[in-house]
Amino acid sequence: MEDGSLQFNRETIFALAAFFFAGMAQASGAGDPALGAAVFKKCQSCHQVGDRAKNRVGPQLNDIIGRTAGELAGAKYSKSMIQAGQDGLVWTEETLDRFLESPKSLVAKTRMSYRGLKDPDDRANLIAYLRAFSKGSTSAQNVPETGQGAGIQLDPVVLATVGDAEYGEYLSSECLTCHQSSGSNDGIPGITAWPTEDFVIAMHAYKQKVREHPVMQMMAGRLSDEEIAALASYFNGLE
Amino acid sequence: MKLTRRVFMGSGAAAATALAAPMAFAGGHGKPRVVVVGGGAGGATAARYIAKDSKGAVDVTLIEPSRMYYTCFFSNLYLGGIKAIDDLGHSYGNMAAGGVNVVHDWAVGVDRDAKTVTLAGGASVPYDKLILSPGIDFVEGAVAGWDLSSQNAMPHAYKGGSQTELLKAQIAAMPQGGTFAMVAPPNPYRCPPGPYERVSMVAHYLKANNPTAKIIVADPKPKFSKQGLFQEGWGKHYNGMIDWIGDDFGGGNVSVDPGAMTVTIDGEVSKVDVCNVIPAMKAGRIAELAGVTDGKFAPVNAIDMSTKADADVYILGDASQQGDMPKSGFSANSQAKVCANAVRGALTGSRVFPAKFSNTCWSLIDTNDGVKVGATYEATDEKIAKVDGFISATGETADVRKATYEESEGWYAGITADMFG
């Protein structure tokens, strides 16, 4: 009896609080989707969102709000994420906020190697951005899409080059001084299990100095088309 | 037909080598044997990669006296109070599990005719290919008044571990308003920005704990790595605390008295509370004992890091004289991969790919104020030659500097995982 009434009260309070905070965020503009688009740049090496979004290293994020964790067809998930979904984890603004703050604190063995977004404003803006691509939103057309690569022109022949994975394994040893073979991210992102095409585009974007980063521009700058294909082929085979 | 080991060896081309070598440690498998001396950024990486990539076809022995390896890189962050000593320690357990025969002993001699390495414990270890990665030792008499027996009074703290802890304890015990002196090394030396990152991290510690303390640096060089970035940072974070005396102002004319705790710079005697003497460096002693050095370091062929003196003896990292690469953990790790690929190819016939080298050195000036310098390199007939490079700019935003520092943490996790498995 006492348990029942306690639970009832807690649920009521939770529902009220969620309603209250959601209302406040809208009213005060706490989450700004335009600022969130900039934050999303941290996500887009693995995730896409928008009209042509596809599953890449991580699942595409259209309609993420309201989606059950680990259930999107065609996306790669850890067992731990699928289990979390079966245990009732649904992506709401609140659960996304907790996950984004520290992915492994919410889902211990998630494949997402991102170390976490510590700034609450960044998280609110990012969630506002993702909300714009979820059901019931009318604002998607006002939000810039960021999911479609780095805006470089690549000859289809370059993209279609089949890499020599054994050479790629040797070349990859140079990457592994900084990027961990486990895919862990302790300040430098994991690069394992990238779809080959994304990897090739990213490396050419560094090589053409479209994508920013002095170390990566230097490292990619001296790789030939064949060497980039070789690396892509090798890393694609790592889990 | 069943081939016994004896028959196989007796009929194989390896017969001469196998018979000449005393069977002590790893011998007798009929597999090619690689012995690696020194378990740091060069040696640990080479041992691990050869064992991993040869999938058991090569017998790999790593000889390293320490049970725990304390990295010299990031040790300045421990002096600054930003990292704990335990953050810097790594065991060889994963490496042993990964198929490397890890022997905790000192290598005290190399017989290049018999192709054996002698250990302090008395054993003799045969090799087909020997990789020496012994790091540095100090040139005797390089700083007047200092020798190794003075290293407790005036630590060098330029090999990771106990010396680093000693220097940290001495800095913590400085009286209020006391003086920390550094005698900086002449080129070439391990980790070119290292002494200046150290000055920054000591200043960081003193600013919080001993704000009226002073830092004097006597430097035999007229200029140093990332000088513009460091001096900008010193002005910004530690204004007035650091007095750098370069060669133009007599910084190279220096002597110390460890008993009296004095430093004499260009004739002027100063009483100091802590004195960090970083003497001129040479290759770790075993390289000299192996007879592969020429002067202070060991000249190598850029294509595979083999020594000029002996095609079956390789030198990695700080001990090598290779050309344009700085002496750094990153460089040693990079050289190790080129060497591992070449050694495995020579012993098993696996594919040998072109040598590619790279290096990036991150330095921390103050909390979240990180800077970096890096370059790529290739092998030419003469040396390892620089291809391209970059350096952080002065006047960068706080966000860029913070991102650079976070990246350095990622690198530390990356390279230590790459070294030790």
Interface residues (C-beta under 8 A of the other chain):
Chain A: E166 Y167 E169 Y170 L171 S173 E174 L176 T177 C178 H179 Q180 S181 S182 S184 N185 D186 G187 I188 P189 P214 V215 Q217 M218 M219 G221 R222
Chain B: Y49 D53 F330 N333 S334 K337 N341 R351 F353 K356 S358 T360 K372 G374 A375 T376 V387 D388 G389 F390 E406 E407 S408 E409 G410 W411 Y412 A413 G414 I415 A417 D418
